[in-house]
């Protein structure tokens, strides 16, 4: 393995989020973006070929080391006692509305959900999953919201285009849950 590849590997290891090619270029003066991308792809392949416990993925416009999904059950077992804050159903509902309808106002969110969304939107802003992207050109000029880079990282997406379409949702939800949801709506 080349010295440059070792340096890139070390940078990926210490990075707390996706590492952009431009950030690596700033460290490795002698290499251009294309050469760095090539080294990243080589590293990706090496980790994949060896079946390591970690892998390198392209996410949110950069590259990041993540755990190999093959070992997820062991990691869940290890962390089962650790308290981690999960997104609530209202948070997930609101976040999905923002992700799919952005830019969207709080009033738009509330009209879709049918309930007040002030607290949920504030919580998502605090978590850094959504941000204010501007103001709508109507009376009162309400804020409009959109997702953040952290949203992409949280859900392991490279771009918003990777969000599943509505037809894919039905295949992701087990049939028993779909029946429950349908019977609850009647």
C-alpha positions in Angstrom: 0.0 0.0 0.0 1.4 3.4 -0.9 2.2 6.1 1.6 -0.6 8.3 0.2 -3.1 5.5 0.6 -2.0 5.1 4.3 -2.4 8.8 4.9 -5.9 8.7 3.3 -6.8 5.7 5.5 -5.6 7.5 8.6 -7.6 10.6 7.7 -10.7 8.5 7.2 -10.2 6.9 10.5 -9.9 10.1 12.5 -12.6 12.0 10.6 -15.9 12.4 12.5 -17.9 12.6 9.3 -17.6 12.1 5.6 -14.2 13.3 4.3 -14.4 15.4 1.1 -11.9 14.8 -1.7 -11.0 18.6 -1.4 -10.1 18.1 2.2 -7.7 15.2 1.3 -6.3 17.3 -1.6 -5.4 20.1 0.9 -3.4 17.6 2.9 -1.8 15.7 0.0 -0.4 18.6 -2.1 1.1 16.4 -4.8 -2.1 14.6 -5.8 -5.1 15.9 -7.8 -8.8 15.0 -7.1 -8.8 12.3 -9.7 -5.8 10.5 -8.2 -7.2 10.8 -4.7 -10.6 9.4 -5.9 -8.7 6.5 -7.4 -6.8 5.7 -4.2 -10.1 5.9 -2.3 -11.7 3.4 -4.7 -8.7 1.1 -4.2 -9.1 1.3 -0.4 -12.8 0.6 -0.7 -12.1 -2.5 -2.8 -9.4 -3.7 -0.5 -11.6 -3.5 2.6 -14.5 -5.2 0.7 -12.3 -8.0 -0.7 -10.8 -8.7 2.7 -14.3 -8.9 4.4 -13.2 -6.5 7.1 -15.3 -5.3 10.0 -15.3 -1.9 8.6 -15.7 -0.6 5.1 -15.3 2.7 3.2 -18.5 4.2 1.7 -19.3 7.2 -0.3 -21.9 9.3 1.6 -23.0 12.9 1.7 -20.5 13.9 -1.0 -17.5 12.4 0.8 -16.0 9.2 2.0 -16.3 7.6 5.5 -15.3 4.5 7.4 -18.4 2.7 8.6 -19.0 -0.7 10.2 -19.7 -3.6 7.9 -23.5 -4.3 7.9 -22.7 -8.0 8.0 -21.7 -7.5 11.7 -24.7 -5.4 12.7 -26.2 -8.0 15.0 -23.0 -8.2 17.0 -22.8 -4.4 17.3 -26.5 -4.2 18.4 -25.8 -6.8 21.0 -22.8 -4.8 22.2 -24.7 -1.6 22.4 -28.0 -2.9 23.6 -27.5 -1.4 27.1 -26.3 1.9 25.8 -28.9 4.6 25.7 -29.2 6.2 22.3 -31.7 8.8 21.4 -33.9 7.6 18.6 -36.2 9.7 16.5 -39.8 9.5 17.5 -42.6 8.7 15.1 -43.7 12.3 14.9 -40.0 13.3 14.2 -39.7 10.8 11.5 -43.0 11.8 9.9 -42.0 15.5 10.0 -38.5 14.7 8.7 -39.9 12.7 5.8 -42.3 15.5 4.9 -39.4 17.9 4.9 -37.1 15.6 2.9 -39.7 14.9 0.2 -41.4 18.3 -0.1 -38.5 20.7 0.6 -38.4 23.6 0.7 -41.5 23.4 3.0 -43.0 25.7 5.6 -44.2 24.7 9.1 -47.8 25.4 8.0 -47.3 23.0 5.0 -46.0 20.3 7.5 -48.9 20.9 9.8 -51.5 20.6 7.0 -50.0 17.3 6.0 -49.6 15.9 9.5 -52.8 17.4 10.9 -51.1 18.5 14.1 -48.9 21.3 15.4 -45.3 20.8 14.4 -43.5 23.6 16.3 -41.8 21.3 18.9 -40.9 18.6 16.4 -39.4 21.1 13.9 -37.4 22.8 16.7 -36.1 19.3 17.8 -35.0 18.5 14.3 -33.3 21.9 14.0 -31.4 21.2 17.3 -30.3 17.8 16.1 -29.0 19.4 12.9 -31.1 17.2 10.6 -33.0 20.2 9.1 -32.2 23.8 8.6 -33.9 27.0 7.6 -33.3 27.5 3.9 -35.1 30.8 3.4 -38.4 32.5 3.6 -41.5 32.0 1.5 -42.6 35.0 -0.5 -46.1 35.2 1.0 -47.7 37.4 3.7 -45.8 36.9 6.9 -42.8 35.5 5.1 -42.6 32.2 7.0 -39.4 30.2 7.2 -38.9 27.3 4.7 -37.1 24.2 5.8 -34.9 21.7 4.1 -32.6 18.8 5.1 -28.9 19.1 5.9 -25.8 17.2 5.1 -26.1 15.7 8.6 -29.5 14.3 7.5 -27.7 12.5 4.6 -25.1 11.1 7.0 -27.7 10.0 9.5 -29.6 8.0 6.9 -26.4 6.8 5.0 -27.4 8.7 1.8 -25.1 10.3 -0.7 -27.7 12.6 -2.2 -31.5 13.2 -1.8 -32.0 11.3 -5.1 -31.2 8.1 -3.1 -34.4 8.5 -1.0 -36.7 5.6 -1.8 -39.7 6.5 -3.9 -43.2 5.9 -2.6 -43.6 2.6 -4.4 -40.4 1.4 -2.6 -41.9 2.2 0.8 -44.6 -0.4 0.5 -41.9 -3.0 -0.2 -39.9 -1.9 2.9 -42.9 -2.1 5.3 -43.9 -5.7 6.2 -47.4 -6.8 5.1 -48.6 -7.1 8.7 -47.7 -3.5 9.4 -49.4 -2.3 6.2 -52.6 -4.1 7.2 -52.5 -2.5 10.7 -52.0 0.9 9.2 -54.8 0.4 6.8 -57.2 -0.8 9.4 -56.3 2.1 11.7 -57.1 4.6 8.9 -60.6 3.2 8.3 
